Amino acid sequence: MNPGKKVVLSAVQPTNSAHIGNYLGAIKNWIPYLDLYDCLFFAVDLHSITVSQDPEELRENTFRSIATYIACGIDPARATLFVQSQVPAHAELAWVLTCASSMGELSRMTQYKDKSQRHGAHIPTGLFTYPVLMAADILLYGTHLVPVGEDQKQHLELARDLAERMNHRYPKDSLGGESPLFQVPEPMIGKVAARVMSLQDPSLKMSKSDPSPGACVFLNDSDKEIEKKFKRAVTDSGSEVPAENPSPGIQNLLQIQASFLDEPYDQVLARYVGKQYGYLKVDTAAVAVEKIRPIRSEIEKLLGDRKYLTKIINEGRLAALSRSEKVRNEVYKRIGFIGH
């Protein structure tokens, strides 16, 4: 904990390997925050069970998530890294916030509408309520800033609404005065590659669950697999990169390369105007291979040292427990629960 610094919090689900959308759209952008903010990053294993998970795979993927954070440049000495299910206050506050939310506002969540369509009549309740758990994740730590993509802004708005609702409903603190129960969080949205799209359907966000072969580039893909996926990326029926209004597929490749290289999008575009699409695909694949290779190697090295990873997770658990229990206890006192 860094007193005086604003709190930044974010997380990635531990399902399979992280992909370049997770890295470029989230984890990579967190690194500059380490010296500027009080940072908490965690593996949201409670969120992952909104759909059925193999227990052994979930355990392994949770270790992989923490290893991925570290391999991508998140220093455990400068951030709190932990596992969501090891901190009971997340689920406890989620229930309180569920009781403060409405069916109407949850049913309006775009991601719920999209994901529920895949399940027909058997929609898991967790898909409906998980935005409330996400709100609990955020509000437990007095979070000021949440790095989010455009697709998560709606969920952050729910967290803000719930914070303000609870602040209004329970204004009196345990000392008899009045103070906000929750910090109302603000979004942090990256300007470059905030949303990496599918290589096979650039109208859709890159996703681990995409059934299309080659649509998603994972951080544990081999060099050859990465090259193959980029070379087969969907562009359009043309052949040359235009100076204006390139197709979504071309824009996606340019954004990916710009984000890997930390260069402005327009600067990368200028290099390819008038050139055949093949040059852009080959070059973007080469950049991705160069950047992903050391991350992949470090992830595997860390996974081979389970004792070290367990130590980091345990240290993060203790830090998160201490901070979250204070907030949960204050919530319980204001609600009227005894013994807190």
Contacts in CASP RR format, 6 or more apart in sequence:
PFRMAT RR
TARGET T0000
AUTHOR 0000-0000-0000
METHOD contacts of the structure
MODEL  1
MNPGKKVVLSAVQPTNSAHIGNYLGAIKNWIPYLDLYDCLFFAVDLHSIT
VSQDPEELRENTFRSIATYIACGIDPARATLFVQSQVPAHAELAWVLTCA
SSMGELSRMTQYKDKSQRHGAHIPTGLFTYPVLMAADILLYGTHLVPVGE
DQKQHLELARDLAERMNHRYPKDSLGGESPLFQVPEPMIGKVAARVMSLQ
DPSLKMSKSDPSPGACVFLNDSDKEIEKKFKRAVTDSGSEVPAENPSPGI
QNLLQIQASFLDEPYDQVLARYVGKQYGYLKVDTAAVAVEKIRPIRSEIE
KLLGDRKYLTKIINEGRLAALSRSEKVRNEVYKRIGFIGH
1 38 0 8 1.000
1 80 0 8 1.000
1 319 0 8 1.000
1 323 0 8 1.000
2 37 0 8 1.000
2 38 0 8 1.000
4 38 0 8 1.000
5 36 0 8 1.000
5 37 0 8 1.000
5 38 0 8 1.000
6 37 0 8 1.000
6 38 0 8 1.000
6 144 0 8 1.000
6 145 0 8 1.000
7 37 0 8 1.000
7 38 0 8 1.000
7 39 0 8 1.000
7 40 0 8 1.000
7 141 0 8 1.000
7 142 0 8 1.000
7 143 0 8 1.000
7 144 0 8 1.000
7 145 0 8 1.000
7 183 0 8 1.000
8 30 0 8 1.000
8 33 0 8 1.000
8 37 0 8 1.000
8 38 0 8 1.000
8 39 0 8 1.000
8 40 0 8 1.000
8 143 0 8 1.000
8 144 0 8 1.000
8 145 0 8 1.000
8 146 0 8 1.000
8 147 0 8 1.000
8 188 0 8 1.000
9 39 0 8 1.000
9 40 0 8 1.000
9 41 0 8 1.000
9 137 0 8 1.000
9 138 0 8 1.000
9 141 0 8 1.000
9 143 0 8 1.000
9 145 0 8 1.000
9 146 0 8 1.000
10 26 0 8 1.000
10 30 0 8 1.000
10 41 0 8 1.000
10 146 0 8 1.000
10 147 0 8 1.000
10 148 0 8 1.000
11 41 0 8 1.000
11 42 0 8 1.000
11 43 0 8 1.000
11 44 0 8 1.000
11 47 0 8 1.000
11 84 0 8 1.000
11 137 0 8 1.000
12 18 0 8 1.000
12 22 0 8 1.000
12 26 0 8 1.000
12 27 0 8 1.000
12 43 0 8 1.000
12 44 0 8 1.000
12 65 0 8 1.000
12 68 0 8 1.000
13 43 0 8 1.000
13 44 0 8 1.000
13 45 0 8 1.000
13 47 0 8 1.000
13 48 0 8 1.000
13 65 0 8 1.000
14 43 0 8 1.000
14 44 0 8 1.000
14 45 0 8 1.000
14 48 0 8 1.000
14 58 0 8 1.000
14 61 0 8 1.000
14 62 0 8 1.000
14 64 0 8 1.000
14 65 0 8 1.000
15 48 0 8 1.000
15 53 0 8 1.000
15 58 0 8 1.000
15 61 0 8 1.000
15 208 0 8 1.000
16 61 0 8 1.000
16 208 0 8 1.000
16 218 0 8 1.000
17 61 0 8 1.000
17 64 0 8 1.000
17 68 0 8 1.000
17 208 0 8 1.000
17 218 0 8 1.000
17 219 0 8 1.000
17 220 0 8 1.000
18 27 0 8 1.000
18 64 0 8 1.000
18 65 0 8 1.000
18 68 0 8 1.000
18 218 0 8 1.000
18 219 0 8 1.000
19 196 0 8 1.000
19 206 0 8 1.000
19 208 0 8 1.000
19 216 0 8 1.000
19 217 0 8 1.000
19 218 0 8 1.000
19 219 0 8 1.000
20 196 0 8 1.000
20 206 0 8 1.000
20 217 0 8 1.000
20 218 0 8 1.000
20 219 0 8 1.000
20 256 0 8 1.000
20 288 0 8 1.000
20 292 0 8 1.000
21 193 0 8 1.000
21 196 0 8 1.000
21 206 0 8 1.000
22 219 0 8 1.000
23 72 0 8 1.000
23 219 0 8 1.000
23 295 0 8 1.000
24 193 0 8 1.000
24 196 0 8 1.000
24 256 0 8 1.000
24 259 0 8 1.000
24 260 0 8 1.000
25 149 0 8 1.000
25 190 0 8 1.000
25 193 0 8 1.000
25 194 0 8 1.000
25 195 0 8 1.000
25 196 0 8 1.000
25 259 0 8 1.000
26 147 0 8 1.000
26 149 0 8 1.000
27 68 0 8 1.000
27 69 0 8 1.000
27 72 0 8 1.000
27 73 0 8 1.000
27 74 0 8 1.000
28 72 0 8 1.000
28 259 0 8 1.000
29 147 0 8 1.000
29 190 0 8 1.000
30 39 0 8 1.000
30 41 0 8 1.000
30 74 0 8 1.000
30 79 0 8 1.000
30 147 0 8 1.000
31 72 0 8 1.000
31 73 0 8 1.000
31 74 0 8 1.000
33 39 0 8 1.000
33 147 0 8 1.000
34 74 0 8 1.000
34 75 0 8 1.000
34 78 0 8 1.000
34 79 0 8 1.000
35 78 0 8 1.000
37 144 0 8 1.000
37 145 0 8 1.000
39 74 0 8 1.000
39 78 0 8 1.000
39 79 0 8 1.000
39 80 0 8 1.000
40 79 0 8 1.000
40 80 0 8 1.000
40 82 0 8 1.000
40 141 0 8 1.000
40 143 0 8 1.000
40 320 0 8 1.000
41 69 0 8 1.000
41 74 0 8 1.000
41 79 0 8 1.000
41 80 0 8 1.000
41 81 0 8 1.000
42 80 0 8 1.000
42 81 0 8 1.000
42 82 0 8 1.000
42 83 0 8 1.000
42 84 0 8 1.000
42 137 0 8 1.000
42 320 0 8 1.000
43 62 0 8 1.000
43 65 0 8 1.000
43 66 0 8 1.000
43 82 0 8 1.000
43 83 0 8 1.000
43 84 0 8 1.000
44 84 0 8 1.000
44 137 0 8 1.000
45 58 0 8 1.000
45 62 0 8 1.000
45 83 0 8 1.000
45 84 0 8 1.000
45 85 0 8 1.000
46 84 0 8 1.000
46 85 0 8 1.000
46 90 0 8 1.000
46 91 0 8 1.000
46 133 0 8 1.000
47 84 0 8 1.000
47 130 0 8 1.000
47 133 0 8 1.000
47 134 0 8 1.000
48 58 0 8 1.000
48 61 0 8 1.000
49 58 0 8 1.000
50 124 0 8 1.000
50 126 0 8 1.000
50 127 0 8 1.000
50 130 0 8 1.000
51 124 0 8 1.000
51 127 0 8 1.000
62 83 0 8 1.000
63 303 0 8 1.000
63 306 0 8 1.000
63 309 0 8 1.000
63 313 0 8 1.000
64 299 0 8 1.000
64 303 0 8 1.000
66 81 0 8 1.000
66 83 0 8 1.000
66 309 0 8 1.000
66 312 0 8 1.000
66 313 0 8 1.000
67 298 0 8 1.000
67 299 0 8 1.000
67 302 0 8 1.000
67 303 0 8 1.000
67 309 0 8 1.000
68 219 0 8 1.000
68 295 0 8 1.000
68 299 0 8 1.000
69 81 0 8 1.000
70 76 0 8 1.000
70 81 0 8 1.000
70 298 0 8 1.000
70 302 0 8 1.000
70 312 0 8 1.000
71 295 0 8 1.000
71 298 0 8 1.000
71 299 0 8 1.000
71 302 0 8 1.000
72 295 0 8 1.000
74 81 0 8 1.000
76 312 0 8 1.000
76 315 0 8 1.000
80 316 0 8 1.000
80 319 0 8 1.000
80 320 0 8 1.000
81 312 0 8 1.000
81 313 0 8 1.000
81 316 0 8 1.000
82 313 0 8 1.000
82 316 0 8 1.000
82 317 0 8 1.000
82 319 0 8 1.000
82 320 0 8 1.000
83 313 0 8 1.000
83 317 0 8 1.000
84 90 0 8 1.000
84 137 0 8 1.000
86 313 0 8 1.000
86 317 0 8 1.000
86 320 0 8 1.000
86 321 0 8 1.000
87 140 0 8 1.000
87 317 0 8 1.000
87 320 0 8 1.000
87 321 0 8 1.000
87 324 0 8 1.000
89 136 0 8 1.000
89 140 0 8 1.000
89 321 0 8 1.000
89 324 0 8 1.000
89 325 0 8 1.000
89 327 0 8 1.000
89 328 0 8 1.000
90 133 0 8 1.000
90 136 0 8 1.000
90 137 0 8 1.000
90 140 0 8 1.000
90 324 0 8 1.000
91 133 0 8 1.000
91 136 0 8 1.000
92 328 0 8 1.000
93 136 0 8 1.000
93 139 0 8 1.000
93 140 0 8 1.000
93 324 0 8 1.000
93 327 0 8 1.000
93 328 0 8 1.000
93 331 0 8 1.000
94 129 0 8 1.000
94 132 0 8 1.000
94 133 0 8 1.000
94 135 0 8 1.000
94 136 0 8 1.000
96 136 0 8 1.000
96 331 0 8 1.000
96 335 0 8 1.000
97 132 0 8 1.000
97 135 0 8 1.000
97 136 0 8 1.000
97 139 0 8 1.000
97 162 0 8 1.000
97 166 0 8 1.000
98 129 0 8 1.000
98 132 0 8 1.000
100 162 0 8 1.000
100 165 0 8 1.000
100 166 0 8 1.000
100 169 0 8 1.000
101 132 0 8 1.000
101 158 0 8 1.000
101 162 0 8 1.000
105 158 0 8 1.000
105 161 0 8 1.000
106 112 0 8 1.000
106 128 0 8 1.000
106 129 0 8 1.000
106 131 0 8 1.000
106 132 0 8 1.000
106 158 0 8 1.000
107 128 0 8 1.000
109 131 0 8 1.000
109 154 0 8 1.000
109 155 0 8 1.000
109 158 0 8 1.000
110 151 0 8 1.000
110 154 0 8 1.000
111 131 0 8 1.000
111 151 0 8 1.000
111 154 0 8 1.000
111 155 0 8 1.000
112 127 0 8 1.000
112 128 0 8 1.000
112 131 0 8 1.000
115 127 0 8 1.000
116 123 0 8 1.000
116 127 0 8 1.000
116 128 0 8 1.000
119 127 0 8 1.000
131 155 0 8 1.000
131 158 0 8 1.000
132 158 0 8 1.000
132 162 0 8 1.000
134 155 0 8 1.000
134 158 0 8 1.000
134 159 0 8 1.000
135 155 0 8 1.000
135 158 0 8 1.000
135 159 0 8 1.000
135 162 0 8 1.000
135 163 0 8 1.000
138 146 0 8 1.000
138 156 0 8 1.000
138 159 0 8 1.000
138 185 0 8 1.000
139 159 0 8 1.000
139 162 0 8 1.000
139 163 0 8 1.000
139 182 0 8 1.000
139 183 0 8 1.000
139 185 0 8 1.000
139 327 0 8 1.000
140 323 0 8 1.000
140 324 0 8 1.000
140 327 0 8 1.000
140 328 0 8 1.000
141 320 0 8 1.000
141 323 0 8 1.000
141 324 0 8 1.000
141 327 0 8 1.000
142 182 0 8 1.000
142 183 0 8 1.000
142 185 0 8 1.000
142 327 0 8 1.000
143 183 0 8 1.000
143 185 0 8 1.000
144 183 0 8 1.000
144 185 0 8 1.000
144 186 0 8 1.000
145 185 0 8 1.000
145 186 0 8 1.000
145 187 0 8 1.000
145 188 0 8 1.000
146 156 0 8 1.000
146 159 0 8 1.000
146 185 0 8 1.000
146 186 0 8 1.000
146 187 0 8 1.000
146 188 0 8 1.000
147 187 0 8 1.000
147 188 0 8 1.000
147 189 0 8 1.000
147 190 0 8 1.000
148 155 0 8 1.000
148 156 0 8 1.000
148 187 0 8 1.000
148 188 0 8 1.000
148 189 0 8 1.000
149 189 0 8 1.000
149 190 0 8 1.000
149 194 0 8 1.000
149 195 0 8 1.000
150 189 0 8 1.000
150 194 0 8 1.000
150 195 0 8 1.000
151 195 0 8 1.000
151 205 0 8 1.000
153 187 0 8 1.000
153 189 0 8 1.000
156 185 0 8 1.000
156 187 0 8 1.000
159 185 0 8 1.000
160 184 0 8 1.000
160 185 0 8 1.000
162 182 0 8 1.000
163 181 0 8 1.000
163 182 0 8 1.000
163 183 0 8 1.000
163 184 0 8 1.000
163 185 0 8 1.000
164 184 0 8 1.000
166 181 0 8 1.000
166 182 0 8 1.000
166 331 0 8 1.000
167 180 0 8 1.000
167 181 0 8 1.000
167 182 0 8 1.000
167 184 0 8 1.000
170 181 0 8 1.000
170 331 0 8 1.000
170 334 0 8 1.000
170 335 0 8 1.000
171 178 0 8 1.000
171 179 0 8 1.000
171 180 0 8 1.000
171 181 0 8 1.000
172 178 0 8 1.000
172 334 0 8 1.000
173 179 0 8 1.000
173 181 0 8 1.000
173 330 0 8 1.000
173 334 0 8 1.000
174 330 0 8 1.000
174 333 0 8 1.000
174 334 0 8 1.000
181 330 0 8 1.000
181 331 0 8 1.000
181 334 0 8 1.000
192 255 0 8 1.000
192 258 0 8 1.000
192 259 0 8 1.000
192 264 0 8 1.000
192 265 0 8 1.000
193 255 0 8 1.000
193 256 0 8 1.000
193 258 0 8 1.000
193 259 0 8 1.000
195 205 0 8 1.000
196 205 0 8 1.000
196 206 0 8 1.000
196 252 0 8 1.000
196 255 0 8 1.000
196 256 0 8 1.000
196 259 0 8 1.000
197 203 0 8 1.000
197 204 0 8 1.000
197 205 0 8 1.000
197 206 0 8 1.000
197 248 0 8 1.000
197 249 0 8 1.000
197 252 0 8 1.000
198 204 0 8 1.000
198 205 0 8 1.000
198 206 0 8 1.000
198 207 0 8 1.000
198 210 0 8 1.000
198 212 0 8 1.000
198 215 0 8 1.000
198 216 0 8 1.000
199 206 0 8 1.000
199 214 0 8 1.000
199 215 0 8 1.000
199 216 0 8 1.000
199 217 0 8 1.000
199 229 0 8 1.000
199 230 0 8 1.000
199 232 0 8 1.000
199 233 0 8 1.000
199 234 0 8 1.000
199 252 0 8 1.000
200 210 0 8 1.000
200 212 0 8 1.000
200 213 0 8 1.000
200 214 0 8 1.000
200 215 0 8 1.000
200 232 0 8 1.000
200 233 0 8 1.000
200 234 0 8 1.000
201 210 0 8 1.000
201 212 0 8 1.000
201 215 0 8 1.000
201 234 0 8 1.000
202 234 0 8 1.000
202 247 0 8 1.000
202 248 0 8 1.000
202 249 0 8 1.000
202 251 0 8 1.000
202 252 0 8 1.000
203 248 0 8 1.000
204 210 0 8 1.000
206 215 0 8 1.000
206 216 0 8 1.000
206 217 0 8 1.000
207 215 0 8 1.000
207 216 0 8 1.000
208 216 0 8 1.000
208 218 0 8 1.000
210 216 0 8 1.000
214 228 0 8 1.000
214 229 0 8 1.000
214 232 0 8 1.000
215 229 0 8 1.000
216 229 0 8 1.000
217 226 0 8 1.000
217 229 0 8 1.000
217 230 0 8 1.000
217 288 0 8 1.000
217 292 0 8 1.000
219 292 0 8 1.000
219 295 0 8 1.000
219 296 0 8 1.000
219 299 0 8 1.000
220 296 0 8 1.000
220 299 0 8 1.000
220 300 0 8 1.000
221 229 0 8 1.000
221 292 0 8 1.000
221 296 0 8 1.000
223 289 0 8 1.000
223 293 0 8 1.000
226 285 0 8 1.000
226 288 0 8 1.000
226 289 0 8 1.000
226 292 0 8 1.000
227 285 0 8 1.000
227 286 0 8 1.000
227 289 0 8 1.000
229 285 0 8 1.000
230 253 0 8 1.000
230 281 0 8 1.000
230 282 0 8 1.000
230 284 0 8 1.000
230 285 0 8 1.000
230 288 0 8 1.000
231 278 0 8 1.000
231 281 0 8 1.000
231 282 0 8 1.000
231 285 0 8 1.000
233 249 0 8 1.000
233 252 0 8 1.000
233 253 0 8 1.000
233 281 0 8 1.000
234 249 0 8 1.000
235 247 0 8 1.000
235 249 0 8 1.000
235 250 0 8 1.000
235 253 0 8 1.000
235 277 0 8 1.000
235 281 0 8 1.000
236 247 0 8 1.000
236 249 0 8 1.000
236 250 0 8 1.000
238 277 0 8 1.000
239 276 0 8 1.000
239 277 0 8 1.000
240 274 0 8 1.000
240 275 0 8 1.000
240 276 0 8 1.000
240 277 0 8 1.000
241 250 0 8 1.000
241 269 0 8 1.000
241 272 0 8 1.000
241 273 0 8 1.000
241 274 0 8 1.000
241 275 0 8 1.000
241 277 0 8 1.000
241 280 0 8 1.000
242 273 0 8 1.000
242 274 0 8 1.000
243 269 0 8 1.000
243 273 0 8 1.000
243 274 0 8 1.000
246 254 0 8 1.000
246 269 0 8 1.000
250 277 0 8 1.000
250 280 0 8 1.000
253 280 0 8 1.000
253 281 0 8 1.000
253 284 0 8 1.000
254 265 0 8 1.000
254 268 0 8 1.000
254 269 0 8 1.000
254 272 0 8 1.000
254 280 0 8 1.000
255 265 0 8 1.000
256 284 0 8 1.000
256 288 0 8 1.000
257 263 0 8 1.000
257 268 0 8 1.000
257 280 0 8 1.000
257 283 0 8 1.000
257 284 0 8 1.000
257 287 0 8 1.000
258 264 0 8 1.000
258 265 0 8 1.000
258 267 0 8 1.000
258 268 0 8 1.000
260 287 0 8 1.000
260 288 0 8 1.000
260 291 0 8 1.000
261 268 0 8 1.000
261 287 0 8 1.000
272 279 0 8 1.000
272 280 0 8 1.000
302 308 0 8 1.000
302 309 0 8 1.000
303 309 0 8 1.000
329 340 0 8 1.000
332 339 0 8 1.000
332 340 0 8 1.000
333 340 0 8 1.000
END
